[in-house]
């Protein structure tokens, strides 16, 4: 079953939240490289959210 845009956005939001939590844990543990990788994952999730939001807004116009 195909997910709606809203469902896809929610999935990416959950992914961003998990990645941010991991980033903060890694920073607290002094794991700089792992924290940077987690931050890149957050950025990728946010980029996907922005893209899907733009598509959804375009569909509504």
LUMFI-739226 format. One record per residue: residue in one letter; x, y, z of N, C-alpha, C, O, CB in turn. Coordinates in nm, 4 decimals, m for minus. Glycine has a CB too. Layout:
! residues N
PT  residu       n.u       n.v       n.w      ca.u      ca.v      ca.w       c.u       c.v       c.w       o.u       o.v       o.w      cb.u      cb.v      cb.w
PT       A         X         Y         Z         X         Y         Z         X         Y         Z         X         Y         Z         X         Y         Z
...
//
This chain:
! residues 61
PT  residu       n.u       n.v       n.w      ca.u      ca.v      ca.w       c.u       c.v       c.w       o.u       o.v       o.w      cb.u      cb.v      cb.w
PT       X    0.0834   m0.1171    0.0000    0.0000    0.0000    0.0000    0.0891    0.1251    0.0000    0.1819    0.1369    0.0799   m0.0956   m0.0011    0.1216
PT       X    0.0592    0.2158   m0.0895    0.1389    0.3375   m0.1018    0.1065    0.4340    0.0122   m0.0098    0.4538    0.0474    0.1140    0.4052   m0.2384
PT       X    0.2108    0.4931    0.0685    0.1930    0.5882    0.1778    0.1578    0.7254    0.1221    0.2017    0.7637    0.0137    0.3202    0.5964    0.2645
PT       X    0.0778    0.7979    0.1985    0.0474    0.9352    0.1613    0.1703    1.0219    0.1893    0.2629    0.9807    0.2591   m0.0776    0.9880    0.2387
PT       X    0.1686    1.1406    0.1341    0.2791    1.2330    0.1588    0.2903    1.2638    0.3078    0.4008    1.2718    0.3616    0.2600    1.3633    0.0784
PT       X    0.1769    1.2811    0.3741    0.1787    1.3093    0.5184    0.2413    1.1939    0.5963    0.3153    1.2166    0.6921    0.0360    1.3360    0.5697
PT       X    0.2123    1.0709    0.5561    0.2715    0.9547    0.6228    0.4222    0.9496    0.5988    0.4991    0.9170    0.6893    0.2055    0.8247    0.5733
PT       X    0.4636    0.9819    0.4768    0.6061    0.9836    0.4460    0.6774    1.0909    0.5278    0.7864    1.0675    0.5800    0.6284    1.0074    0.2959
PT       X    0.6160    1.2078    0.5387    0.6745    1.3160    0.6182    0.6879    1.2718    0.7637    0.7907    1.2963    0.8268    0.5883    1.4448    0.6082
PT       X    0.5854    1.2074    0.8168    0.5902    1.1592    0.9556    0.7036    1.0586    0.9743    0.7717    1.0599    1.0769    0.4556    1.0949    0.9953
PT       X    0.7239    0.9715    0.8755    0.8347    0.8752    0.8826    0.9692    0.9471    0.8893    1.0554    0.9116    0.9698    0.8316    0.7804    0.7609
PT       X    0.9865    1.0484    0.8043    1.1124    1.1237    0.8042    1.1296    1.2032    0.9338    1.2416    1.2193    0.9822    1.1178    1.2186    0.6834
PT       X    1.0192    1.2527    0.9901    1.0279    1.3233    1.1177    1.0755    1.2294    1.2280    1.1599    1.2664    1.3097    0.8918    1.3843    1.1549
PT       X    1.0216    1.1085    1.2301    1.0667    1.0102    1.3291    1.2144    0.9769    1.3083    1.2901    0.9651    1.4046    0.9813    0.8818    1.3208
PT       X    1.2542    0.9619    1.1833    1.3948    0.9339    1.1536    1.4858    1.0468    1.1986    1.5936    1.0227    1.2530    1.4132    0.9096    1.0050
PT       X    1.4424    1.1695    1.1760    1.5220    1.2851    1.2184    1.5343    1.2891    1.3703    1.6412    1.3187    1.4237    1.4593    1.4160    1.1667
PT       X    1.4254    1.2596    1.4391    1.4283    1.2606    1.5860    1.5215    1.1526    1.6400    1.5976    1.1768    1.7336    1.2868    1.2407    1.6426
PT       X    1.5153    1.0334    1.5808    1.6039    0.9247    1.6249    1.7500    0.9607    1.5987    1.8366    0.9374    1.6830    1.5680    0.7924    1.5531
PT       X    1.7762    1.0175    1.4818    1.9138    1.0547    1.4477    1.9661    1.1652    1.5383    2.0826    1.1636    1.5779    1.9220    1.0991    1.3021
PT       X    1.8800    1.2610    1.5713    1.9217    1.3699    1.6607    1.9535    1.3140    1.7996    2.0520    1.3541    1.8616    1.8108    1.4791    1.6702
PT       X    1.8709    1.2221    1.8480    1.8971    1.1606    1.9790    2.0304    1.0864    1.9768    2.1084    1.0949    2.0717    1.7826    1.0636    2.0181
PT       X    2.0558    1.0141    1.8688    2.1830    0.9430    1.8555    2.2992    1.0415    1.8511    2.4027    1.0196    1.9141    2.1829    0.8550    1.7293
PT       X    2.2816    1.1494    1.7768    2.3865    1.2510    1.7678    2.4217    1.3048    1.9064    2.5392    1.3173    1.9409    2.3422    1.3662    1.6757
PT       X    2.3202    1.3362    1.9845    2.3447    1.3912    2.1181    2.4121    1.2897    2.2096    2.4999    1.3256    2.2881    2.2138    1.4378    2.1805
PT       X    2.3718    1.1634    2.2000    2.4370    1.0590    2.2803    2.5833    1.0441    2.2413    2.6706    1.0323    2.3274    2.3642    0.9245    2.2638
PT       X    2.6095    1.0447    2.1113    2.7472    1.0287    2.0649    2.8328    1.1478    2.1062    2.9485    1.1307    2.1445    2.7508    1.0115    1.9127
PT       X    2.7768    1.2680    2.0988    2.8510    1.3863    2.1434    2.8831    1.3756    2.2921    2.9946    1.4060    2.3344    2.7705    1.5151    2.1152
PT       X    2.7853    1.3325    2.3709    2.8062    1.3192    2.5153    2.9135    1.2159    2.5469    2.9869    1.2288    2.6450    2.6755    1.2809    2.5845
PT       X    2.9219    1.1133    2.4627    3.0222    1.0078    2.4821    3.1571    1.0424    2.4205    3.2517    0.9644    2.4311    2.9723    0.8779    2.4233
PT       X    3.1669    1.1586    2.3563    3.2922    1.1987    2.2940    3.3196    1.1307    2.1611    3.4329    1.1311    2.1131    3.4042    1.1712    2.3866
PT       X    3.2178    1.0730    2.1020    3.2319    1.0037    1.9732    3.2032    1.1031    1.8599    3.0939    1.1043    1.8035    3.1351    0.8797    1.9647
PT       X    3.3007    1.1843    1.8284    3.2830    1.2945    1.7344    3.2419    1.2483    1.5952    3.1492    1.3042    1.5367    3.4099    1.3739    1.7252
PT       X    3.3089    1.1478    1.5419    3.2795    1.1014    1.4062    3.1384    1.0446    1.3991    3.0642    1.0741    1.3054    3.3821    0.9953    1.3613
PT       X    3.1013    0.9642    1.4965    2.9661    0.9077    1.4983    2.8616    1.0180    1.5105    2.7556    1.0098    1.4484    2.9511    0.8075    1.6142
PT       X    2.8902    1.1208    1.5895    2.7977    1.2332    1.6037    2.7823    1.3080    1.4718    2.6723    1.3510    1.4371    2.8461    1.3289    1.7134
PT       X    2.8922    1.3236    1.3982    2.8859    1.3914    1.2681    2.8028    1.3112    1.1685    2.7259    1.3684    1.0913    3.0273    1.4140    1.2124
PT       X    2.8180    1.1798    1.1702    2.7399    1.0945    1.0799    2.5918    1.1038    1.1145    2.5075    1.1136    1.0253    2.7880    0.9473    1.0877
PT       X    2.5600    1.1009    1.2431    2.4204    1.1135    1.2852    2.3638    1.2491    1.2444    2.2478    1.2584    1.2044    2.4080    1.0945    1.4374
PT       X    2.4449    1.3544    1.2543    2.4005    1.4880    1.2135    2.3710    1.4920    1.0640    2.2761    1.5576    1.0212    2.5067    1.5934    1.2492
PT       X    2.4513    1.4224    0.9848    2.4256    1.4149    0.8408    2.2934    1.3437    0.8135    2.2209    1.3802    0.7209    2.5409    1.3424    0.7689
PT       X    2.2625    1.2430    0.8932    2.1352    1.1728    0.8790    2.0183    1.2653    0.9124    1.9154    1.2632    0.8449    2.1321    1.0485    0.9692
PT       X    2.0349    1.3459    1.0162    1.9319    1.4445    1.0506    1.9101    1.5375    0.9323    1.7962    1.5618    0.8923    1.9717    1.5255    1.1773
PT       X    2.0182    1.5895    0.8765    2.0085    1.6810    0.7626    1.9381    1.6165    0.6442    1.8557    1.6803    0.5787    2.1469    1.7279    0.7207
PT       X    1.9696    1.4910    0.6164    1.9065    1.4201    0.5046    1.7567    1.4042    0.5284    1.6767    1.4214    0.4365    1.9718    1.2822    0.4842
PT       X    1.7194    1.3715    0.6506    1.5773    1.3586    0.6833    1.5059    1.4925    0.6688    1.3954    1.4984    0.6150    1.5597    1.3044    0.8260
PT       X    1.5680    1.5993    0.7162    1.5067    1.7315    0.7050    1.4948    1.7755    0.5593    1.3953    1.8374    0.5213    1.5876    1.8341    0.7839
PT       X    1.5943    1.7444    0.4782    1.5864    1.7747    0.3349    1.4687    1.7018    0.2710    1.3956    1.7596    0.1906    1.7177    1.7358    0.2639
PT       X    1.4507    1.5755    0.3067    1.3394    1.4978    0.2520    1.2057    1.5568    0.2963    1.1118    1.5645    0.2171    1.3498    1.3504    0.2958
PT       X    1.1971    1.5982    0.4219    1.0740    1.6611    0.4721    1.0448    1.7883    0.3938    0.9310    1.8114    0.3528    1.0859    1.6928    0.6235
PT       X    1.1467    1.8709    0.3728    1.1275    1.9956    0.2980    1.0823    1.9684    0.1553    0.9945    2.0375    0.1036    1.2565    2.0775    0.2968
PT       X    1.1412    1.8690    0.0920    1.1034    1.8343   m0.0448    0.9592    1.7865   m0.0511    0.8819    1.8316   m0.1356    1.1967    1.7269   m0.1004
PT       X    0.9233    1.6955    0.0382    0.7864    1.6431    0.0389    0.6848    1.7518    0.0721    0.5751    1.7538    0.0163    0.7742    1.5284    0.1391
PT       X    0.7210    1.8419    0.1625    0.6309    1.9517    0.1977    0.6090    2.0426    0.0772    0.4965    2.0851    0.0508    0.6873    2.0327    0.3165
PT       X    0.7154    2.0721    0.0045    0.7033    2.1562   m0.1149    0.6161    2.0886   m0.2195    0.5334    2.1540   m0.2832    0.8417    2.1872   m0.1737
PT       X    0.6338    1.9590   m0.2374    0.5517    1.8844   m0.3334    0.4063    1.8880   m0.2905    0.3176    1.9128   m0.3722    0.6004    1.7383   m0.3461
PT       X    0.3814    1.8632   m0.1622    0.2446    1.8616   m0.1109    0.1792    1.9978   m0.1272    0.0625    2.0059   m0.1656    0.2429    1.8196    0.0363
PT       X    0.2523    2.1046   m0.0989    0.1969    2.2387   m0.1132    0.1685    2.2700   m0.2596    0.0702    2.3370   m0.2912    0.2925    2.3429   m0.0542
PT       X    0.2538    2.2220   m0.3482    0.2309    2.2413   m0.4909    0.1077    2.1676   m0.5390    0.0357    2.2166   m0.6260    0.3511    2.1960   m0.5697
PT       X    0.0829    2.0501   m0.4831   m0.0349    1.9717   m0.5200   m0.1635    2.0370   m0.4723   m0.2689    2.0173   m0.5327   m0.0245    1.8316   m0.4632
PT       X   m0.1561    2.1143   m0.3647   m0.2754    2.1757   m0.3075   m0.3125    2.3058   m0.3770   m0.4226    2.3574   m0.3576   m0.2549    2.2009   m0.1602
PT       X   m0.2216    2.3590   m0.4576   m0.2493    2.4878   m0.5237   m0.3246    2.4689   m0.6520   m0.3560    2.5665   m0.7202   m0.1207    2.5629   m0.5514
//
